[in-house]
Amino acid sequence: MKNNLEEIRKERGIRQEDLARELEVSRQTISSLEKGRYNPSIQLAFKIAKFFNMSIEEIFIYEEE
């Protein structure tokens, strides 16, 4: 699944470490999400969207295979 997480995070001046701490995940999880190697659980997707005050669809792009 593609996402805009890295762009959004950088636009807001937030480090991976700080986002990870806020979301209670590892920095490696944030890195994997940004590189598209890991798809978030629905719970984590909601937490990310809430943190950035955005909708899940604004952050994560679903593509049918």
N, C-alpha and C positions, 0 to 999 in steps of 0.2 A: 504494500500500500504506500503510495506516495504521500508526502506531507510537506507543509510549509513551516514546520516547527523551528528549524534552524534559523530561517529568515525572521520569523516573528520574535524569537528569543533575542537575536542580535539587534534587531530594530529597537528593542526595549532595553538594551544594554544589560542583559541578564547572562551571567556565566552558567555553563552547564552544571557546575557544582552547586550553585545557588538554586537553580531550578530543581535539581535532584533533591536537595534538602527540603525544599518546600513541598515536593510531591512524595517524599519519603521513599525514594528509589535511589539506586546507585547512579553515579555519573556515567558509568558504562551503559546503563539502560537508556539514558538520554542520548548518548552518542549513537547507540544502535538504532534508536527510533529515528533520529535525524538522518542516518544513512540508509534507512529503509530495510535494515536487516532484521527488524523486530516489529511486529504489529502489537499495539497496546491492547490490553484487556479493555473491555467497555468501561470498567470502573476507572482505569487510568486515563482513558480518553476523556471522560467526563471531568476528571480532576484537572487535566491540562486545560481543557476548554474553560472551566470555571476560573482557573488561575489567571488566564489571559483575558477573561471576560469576552469570550468569543464562542461561536457555535462549533461543535465538533466538525461540521462540514467545512468551516472556514480554515481549519487546520489540517484535516486529513482528507485525502482525495481517494475515493473508492473507484477502482477500475475493475470492471468485469473482465474475466480472463477468457 
